[in-house]
């Protein structure tokens, strides 16, 4: 158990250290964990994305807590969450201590100009993976389109392009999608 707890801490610490850009930027790292550890599956990750979008807290922290809790229990949830959050705490303390004009620093500006497009690409790749798992049955040899989820996705996407619908709270969209999923057995 101690080895697993230390592994949880270390893996989520690395994610917290390199996932610049917040919750969506953690997705590729969280997806990678499904390949290297049996803490959760890709399907559980996509379910957790939905849960995280409808609950307080960033996706990465929610997923760390879930993976740790599922693997080792309450202590594992706490350790995983701490592992993910600790790098941010350390970095912010160091920035506050050593860089008075952090945002005006030439090197910091240059670094962020390089990081931004990278984060956009990582998030886009993550969105692709989430769509793949959510809209298709993924087998070893094929992607089989799931018509119901694809239609629901297209309808909601189109509706969100209209100002009137874009003002609807995300929780209501989730509630409506859950009802549609149950009624139509998507």
N, C-alpha and C positions, 0 to 999 in steps of 0.2 A: 504493500500500500504506500509506503514512504516513497518508493521509487516512482510510482504513478503520480503521486502528489507533486514531487519535484519536477517530473516531466510536464505535468499540466502547467505548473508555474513557469517553467522555462519556455515552453512553446508559446504561451500567451504573452510572456514578457517580450519575446522576439516580435510577435505581432504588434504589440503596443509600441515597440521601438521603431518599427519600419512602416507602420500604416499611417503615413502622413495624409491627412485629409479627412479624418474622422471615420464614422461608421461604414459608409460605402467602400472606403479604401481598405477596410479589413476583409472584405469579401474574398478576394483571391487567396489570402492567407488562410481564411477559414475553410475555403474549398480545398486547399492543399491538405489540410489536416484530415479530411475525409479519406484521402489516399494513403496517409501514413499512419493513422491511428484509428481505432474503432470506437472513438468517443461518441461519434454521431455520424449519421449517413447524410448524403447529399439531399435526400428528401426531407430529413429532419432539419437541415439547414434552411431549405426553402420555406418550411413551415415556420421556423424561428424568425425568418425575415418578416413574414406576415405578422407574427406575434409581436416582434420588436417594433414594427411600424404602428401598432395599435396600443403599445404600452410605453410608459415613461422610460427613458434611458436609451443610450446609443446601442445600435445593433451589436457591435463588438463586445460591449460589456454584458449585454443580455446573453449572447452566445457563449461567452466565457463562463458565465455563471451556470448556464444550462449544461455545458459540456462537463464542467467540474462536478456539478451536483449529480448528473447522470452517472458519472464514472466512479466517484468516491463518496458522494453524499454531500451534506451541508459544508463540511470542512473543505472538500474539493471545490465547491462553488466559490467559497470565500477566497481560497488560494488562487484559483484561476482568474478571478476578477481582480485581485490585487496584482497578479502578474501582468495583466493587460494595462492596468491604470498606472502602475509604478513608473514606467519610463516617461510618461507625460509629466508626472509630478516632478521627477528628477530634472527633466529638460527645462520645465518652466522655472524651477528654483534656480538653476544655473543661468538661464537667460536673465532673470531678474537680478541676479547677483553680479554678473560680469558684463552685460551689454546694456548700457544705459539707453542708447539710441538704437535699439535692435532693429527696428523697422527702417531706419535710415542707413544702416550699415551696407556698404557696397557689396560685400561678399554674401550677405544674407539676401539682398535683393536679387543678385545673380543666381543664387541657389534656388530661390523660389521661382524664378523664371524658368528654370530647368525642371523643377519638380511639378509645376502645374500641369503641363501637357502630359507628363508621365502619369500623374494621378488620373487625369481624364481618360487616358487609354486603359489604365487598370480598371477603372470603374466601368468603362464601356465593355471590357472583356467580361467583367463580373455580371453585368446586365445580360449579356449574351448567354452566359452559363445558366443564370436564373431562368431566363426565357426558355432555354433548351429543356431544363428539368420540369418547368411548370406547364409548358405547352406541348411537349412531345413525350411519348413513352420512349425512353432511351434504352436500347438493347446493345449487345456487343457489336452488332453489324448494321443497325439502322436506327433512324429517328422516325418514329411513327406519329404523325400529327394527331393530336387529340382535338377534335373539331369543336366540342363544347367550350373548353378553356380558350381556344384561339378566338372563337366568336365573341366570348365575353370580354377578352382582352381588347379586341378591336373596338367593340361598342364603347367600353369605358374610355379607351384612348380618344376616340372621336368626341365623346361627350365632354371630356376634360379640355378640349380645344375651345369650347364655348365659355365665355366669361361667367355666365349664369351658373353653369355646372362646376366650374373650377373653384367656386366659392364654397362648395359643399365640403363639410369637414371630412377628413380622411376616414375617421371612425365610421361615418355613415356609409362610405363606399365599401369598407370592409364588411360591415354588417349586411349590406345589400348583397355583396358577393357571396357571403356565407349562406344567406338564404337561397340565392340562386343555385349555389352548389348543392345544397341539400335537396331542394325541390326538383332540380333537373339531374341530380346524381352525376355531376361533372366529375 
